[in-house]
Amino acid sequence: MAVIKIKVYVSELDNVLSLFNKIQVQRSEIGTPFTDAKFITAGLLTPPILLGTVGGPYNLLQGKLFQIKVNGGSTQSITFTSVNPITVSEAAKEFNLTIVGAIMSDNGEGKPKITGSLLGTAGTLEIMGGAAASILGFILGQKDTGKDLNIDLLTGVDSYTYDDQSGEASYWYRTRYYDSISGAFSSWSDWIQGTAGSAIPVDNLIIGKLKLADIDGMALVGAKVAIVNVFNPLIVEGFFISGRQKEIETNAMGEAEITLIKGSTIDVILSGTSIIRRIVVPSSGTLFDLMDPNLVQDDPFQIQVPDLPAAPRST
């Protein structure tokens, strides 16, 4: 289980805000054909919930093992000791005295219900095995994740970051706009995979952004920008910064961004042009312009000029 970051860019922001006020997120754990798509955001923060399908009392539960994983931790186990037949309430009492981070109760129909203690995607439940699980109507591998709040759309903000607290690098995500008052919603975005959260604490990170336009004034879409580590010795929180290069691409608004380590030295290279600039990433703040002329000395954009040898002169 890992923190997976999803970035959402809102093009034509004013148009979107005139119709919607939220962003919804769905997750697929299997990928193509995405038949397991499930909402992981909602109007309210919710905990994970697992429902058993078999009602009590249970004549075979005594002495049987039940195993569950809560919030991505180690597997927890309980062996029921009450004398058969065991009611749902009795089973729940034993469960709640042993299992940490989850509560079993009657779902109102005489069947067991397990509710996690954490709200949002940080809260997870998964049935790991045991004969007691099947007796209670749970299935091996049955799992659920809590839901985070839908993302608020904000005036003047066209870039959003969402963290799935219980994701995996193999999971896929899609988003759509939603109006919480009218219930209207847009079509879904394409499916994408997120990126794993940083090993470096957020206090040592800063977002570098840039905006590119074509010579006719239109947003430069799909432009590639290489960010190259200069390999000045840099150790942050015990990590030696040794990655070589990252590439970003401008969106429909001609904008791109990347998270960088404060104080690092990098080259910013605009692919397909002669523009290359070496900068030191700011050591303070949360956001900066990768093309800010004040970040370098002398020629602020270090336009590369080929060093061609002169031809021999003859008469």
C-alpha positions as CSV (number, residue, x, y, z in Angstrom):
1,M,0.0,0.0,0.0
2,A,1.4,3.4,-1.0
3,V,0.5,7.0,-1.5
4,I,-0.2,7.5,-5.2
5,K,-0.4,11.1,-6.5
6,I,-2.9,12.0,-9.3
7,K,-2.5,15.4,-11.1
8,V,-5.6,16.9,-12.7
9,Y,-5.3,19.9,-15.1
10,V,-8.5,21.8,-15.8
11,S,-8.5,23.4,-19.2
12,E,-11.1,26.2,-19.9
13,L,-11.4,26.7,-16.2
14,D,-14.1,29.4,-16.4
15,N,-16.3,27.2,-18.5
16,V,-15.9,24.3,-16.2
17,L,-16.7,26.5,-13.1
18,S,-19.9,27.7,-14.7
19,L,-21.2,24.1,-14.8
20,F,-19.4,22.2,-12.0
21,N,-18.0,22.6,-8.5
22,K,-16.3,19.3,-7.8
23,I,-13.9,16.7,-9.2
24,Q,-14.7,13.0,-8.7
25,V,-12.1,10.2,-8.8
26,Q,-12.5,6.5,-9.7
27,R,-9.9,3.8,-9.3
28,S,-9.3,0.5,-11.1
29,E,-7.0,-2.1,-9.6
30,I,-6.9,-4.5,-12.5
31,G,-6.5,-2.1,-15.4
32,T,-7.8,-3.0,-18.9
33,P,-10.8,-3.5,-19.3
34,F,-11.4,-1.5,-16.1
35,T,-14.5,-3.5,-15.1
36,D,-13.7,-3.0,-11.4
37,A,-13.8,0.8,-11.6
38,K,-14.9,2.2,-8.2
39,F,-15.3,5.7,-6.7
40,I,-12.7,6.6,-4.1
41,T,-14.1,10.1,-3.5
42,A,-17.6,11.1,-2.3
43,G,-19.6,13.9,-0.8
44,L,-18.6,12.8,2.7
45,L,-15.5,11.1,4.2
46,T,-16.4,7.5,4.7
47,P,-14.7,4.5,6.3
48,P,-14.2,1.1,4.7
49,I,-17.0,-1.4,5.3
50,L,-17.3,-5.2,4.8
51,L,-20.6,-7.0,4.9
52,G,-21.1,-10.7,5.7
53,T,-23.9,-12.5,3.9
54,V,-24.8,-15.2,6.4
55,G,-27.0,-14.5,9.4
56,G,-26.7,-15.9,12.9
57,P,-26.8,-17.7,15.2
58,Y,-23.9,-19.8,14.0
59,N,-23.6,-23.5,15.1
60,L,-20.0,-24.0,13.8
61,L,-18.2,-20.8,14.8
62,Q,-16.7,-22.0,18.1
63,G,-13.0,-22.7,17.8
64,K,-12.8,-21.3,14.3
65,L,-10.1,-18.8,13.1
66,F,-10.9,-15.4,11.5
67,Q,-8.1,-13.3,9.9
68,I,-8.3,-9.7,8.7
69,K,-5.9,-6.9,7.6
70,V,-6.7,-3.4,8.8
71,N,-5.3,-0.2,7.2
72,G,-2.6,-2.1,5.4
73,G,-1.0,-3.4,8.6
74,S,-0.1,-6.9,9.6
75,T,-2.8,-9.6,9.6
76,Q,-4.8,-9.8,12.8
77,S,-6.4,-13.0,14.0
78,I,-9.1,-14.1,16.3
79,T,-10.3,-17.6,17.3
80,F,-13.9,-17.5,18.6
81,T,-14.4,-19.1,22.0
82,S,-18.1,-18.6,22.8
83,V,-20.1,-21.8,23.0
84,N,-22.2,-22.7,20.0
85,P,-24.7,-21.5,18.9
86,I,-23.1,-18.0,18.7
87,T,-25.2,-15.0,17.8
88,V,-24.0,-12.0,15.7
89,S,-23.8,-9.9,18.9
90,E,-21.7,-12.4,20.7
91,A,-19.4,-12.8,17.7
92,A,-19.1,-9.0,17.4
93,K,-18.2,-8.7,21.1
94,E,-15.3,-11.2,20.8
95,F,-14.1,-9.6,17.5
96,N,-14.1,-6.1,19.0
97,L,-12.1,-7.2,22.1
98,T,-9.4,-8.6,19.9
99,I,-9.1,-6.8,16.5
100,V,-7.6,-3.3,16.5
101,G,-8.8,-0.6,14.1
102,A,-12.2,-2.2,13.1
103,I,-15.6,-2.8,14.7
104,M,-18.0,-5.6,14.0
105,S,-21.7,-5.0,14.5
106,D,-25.1,-6.3,13.3
107,N,-26.0,-4.7,10.0
108,G,-29.7,-4.5,11.1
109,E,-30.6,-7.7,9.3
110,G,-28.9,-10.2,11.6
111,K,-25.8,-10.3,9.5
112,P,-22.2,-9.1,10.4
113,K,-20.9,-5.8,9.4
114,I,-17.2,-4.7,9.8
115,T,-16.4,-1.0,9.8
116,G,-12.9,0.5,9.8
117,S,-11.9,3.2,12.2
118,L,-10.1,5.4,9.7
119,L,-11.9,7.7,7.2
120,G,-10.9,8.2,3.6
121,T,-8.6,6.1,1.5
122,A,-6.2,5.7,4.4
123,G,-8.7,3.3,5.8
124,T,-8.7,-0.3,4.4
125,L,-10.1,-3.7,5.3
126,E,-9.3,-7.0,3.7
127,I,-10.3,-10.6,4.7
128,M,-7.2,-12.7,4.8
129,G,-8.7,-16.2,5.6
130,G,-9.9,-18.5,8.3
131,A,-12.9,-20.9,8.5
132,A,-14.8,-18.4,10.6
133,A,-14.8,-15.9,7.8
134,S,-16.8,-18.1,5.4
135,I,-19.1,-19.2,8.2
136,L,-19.9,-15.5,8.8
137,G,-20.4,-15.0,5.0
138,F,-17.2,-13.2,4.2
139,I,-15.0,-14.1,1.2
140,L,-11.2,-14.6,1.1
141,G,-9.7,-11.4,-0.5
142,Q,-12.9,-9.4,0.1
143,K,-11.8,-5.8,0.7
144,D,-12.9,-2.2,0.8
145,T,-11.4,1.2,1.0
146,G,-12.8,4.4,2.6
147,K,-13.7,7.4,0.4
148,D,-12.0,10.8,0.4
149,L,-13.9,14.0,-0.2
150,N,-14.6,15.1,-3.8
151,I,-12.0,17.7,-4.9
152,D,-13.3,21.3,-4.7
153,L,-12.9,23.3,-7.9
154,L,-11.6,26.7,-7.1
155,T,-11.6,30.0,-9.0
156,G,-8.2,30.7,-10.6
157,V,-6.8,27.3,-9.9
158,D,-6.4,25.0,-12.9
159,S,-4.0,22.4,-11.4
160,Y,-5.0,19.9,-8.7
161,T,-3.2,17.1,-6.9
162,Y,-5.0,14.2,-5.3
163,D,-3.4,11.6,-3.0
164,D,-4.8,8.0,-2.9
165,Q,-3.6,6.9,0.5
166,S,-4.0,3.2,-0.2
167,G,-2.9,3.0,-3.8
168,E,-0.4,0.9,-5.7
169,A,1.8,1.9,-8.7
170,S,-0.1,-0.6,-10.8
171,Y,-3.5,1.0,-10.2
172,W,-5.3,3.2,-12.8
173,Y,-7.4,6.4,-12.2
174,R,-9.9,8.6,-14.0
175,T,-11.7,11.8,-13.1
176,R,-14.7,13.8,-14.1
177,Y,-16.3,17.1,-13.1
178,Y,-19.5,17.0,-11.0
179,D,-22.0,19.5,-9.7
180,S,-23.0,18.7,-6.1
181,I,-26.2,20.8,-6.3
182,S,-27.7,19.7,-9.6
183,G,-26.1,16.3,-9.8
184,A,-24.8,17.0,-13.3
185,F,-21.5,15.5,-14.4
186,S,-19.1,15.5,-17.3
187,S,-17.7,12.6,-19.3
188,W,-14.8,10.7,-17.8
189,S,-11.2,11.5,-18.5
190,D,-8.9,8.9,-20.0
191,W,-7.5,6.3,-17.6
192,I,-4.0,7.2,-16.2
193,Q,-1.6,5.8,-13.7
194,G,-0.5,7.9,-10.8
195,T,3.0,8.4,-9.3
196,A,4.2,7.1,-6.0
197,G,4.6,9.6,-3.2
198,S,8.1,11.0,-2.5
199,A,10.5,9.5,-0.1
200,I,11.8,13.0,0.7
201,P,9.6,15.0,3.2
202,V,7.4,17.6,1.6
203,D,9.2,20.4,3.5
204,N,12.2,19.8,1.3
205,L,10.2,19.8,-2.0
206,I,9.0,22.6,-4.2
207,I,7.0,22.6,-7.5
208,G,8.6,24.1,-10.6
209,K,6.1,25.3,-13.3
210,L,6.5,26.8,-16.7
211,K,4.2,28.1,-19.5
212,L,5.1,27.9,-23.1
213,A,3.5,29.6,-26.2
214,D,4.1,29.2,-29.9
215,I,5.3,32.2,-32.0
216,D,1.7,32.9,-33.0
217,G,0.7,33.3,-29.3
218,M,-1.1,30.0,-29.0
219,A,-0.3,27.6,-26.1
220,L,2.5,25.3,-27.0
221,V,0.9,21.9,-26.5
222,G,2.9,18.7,-26.1
223,A,6.3,20.4,-25.8
224,K,8.8,18.3,-24.0
225,V,11.1,19.7,-21.4
226,A,14.0,17.7,-19.9
227,I,15.1,18.3,-16.3
228,V,18.6,17.1,-15.8
229,N,20.4,16.6,-12.5
230,V,23.8,18.2,-12.5
231,F,25.1,15.9,-9.8
232,N,26.3,18.5,-7.4
233,P,26.7,16.5,-4.2
234,L,23.4,16.7,-2.4
235,I,22.1,14.5,0.5
236,V,18.6,15.1,1.8
237,E,17.1,13.2,4.8
238,G,19.8,10.5,4.3
239,F,19.0,10.1,0.5
240,F,21.8,10.8,-2.0
241,I,20.2,12.5,-4.9
242,S,21.4,10.4,-7.9
243,G,18.5,10.3,-10.4
244,R,19.7,11.5,-13.8
245,Q,16.8,13.0,-15.8
246,K,13.0,13.6,-15.8
247,E,10.9,14.7,-18.7
248,I,7.7,16.7,-18.5
249,E,5.2,17.7,-21.3
250,T,3.0,20.7,-21.6
251,N,-0.8,20.3,-21.4
252,A,-3.6,21.9,-23.5
253,M,-2.8,25.3,-21.8
254,G,0.9,25.1,-22.6
255,E,1.7,24.4,-18.9
256,A,3.8,21.8,-17.2
257,E,5.1,21.2,-13.7
258,I,7.5,19.0,-11.8
259,T,8.3,18.4,-8.1
260,L,11.9,19.1,-7.3
261,I,14.2,19.0,-4.3
262,K,15.0,22.4,-2.8
263,G,18.6,23.5,-3.3
264,S,19.4,21.1,-6.1
265,T,21.2,22.2,-9.3
266,I,19.5,21.3,-12.5
267,D,19.6,22.0,-16.2
268,V,16.3,22.9,-17.9
269,I,16.3,21.9,-21.6
270,L,13.6,22.8,-24.0
271,S,13.6,19.9,-26.5
272,G,13.8,20.9,-30.1
273,T,15.3,24.3,-29.3
274,S,18.8,25.6,-28.4
275,I,17.6,26.8,-25.0
276,I,19.3,25.3,-22.0
277,R,19.6,26.9,-18.6
278,R,21.3,25.8,-15.4
279,I,19.5,26.9,-12.2
280,V,19.7,26.3,-8.5
281,V,16.2,25.3,-7.3
282,P,15.0,27.8,-4.6
283,S,15.4,26.7,-1.0
284,S,12.2,28.3,0.2
285,G,8.6,28.5,-0.9
286,T,6.3,26.0,-2.4
287,L,6.2,27.1,-6.1
288,F,8.5,28.7,-8.6
289,D,8.8,29.5,-12.3
290,L,11.4,27.2,-14.0
291,M,12.0,30.0,-16.6
292,D,12.4,32.8,-14.1
293,P,15.4,34.9,-15.4
294,N,16.5,35.7,-11.9
295,L,17.4,32.1,-11.1
296,V,20.6,32.3,-13.2
297,Q,23.4,34.8,-13.7
298,D,24.8,36.3,-16.9
299,D,22.6,35.2,-19.9
300,P,19.4,34.1,-18.1
301,F,18.6,31.6,-20.8
302,Q,22.1,30.4,-21.8
303,I,21.3,30.2,-25.5
304,Q,23.6,27.5,-26.9
305,V,25.7,28.7,-29.8
306,P,27.7,26.1,-31.7
307,D,31.5,26.5,-31.3
308,L,32.5,26.1,-34.9
309,P,36.2,26.2,-35.9
310,A,37.1,28.8,-38.5
311,A,38.1,27.5,-41.9
312,P,41.8,28.0,-42.8
313,R,42.4,31.2,-44.8
314,S,44.1,30.9,-48.1
315,T,45.0,33.2,-51.0
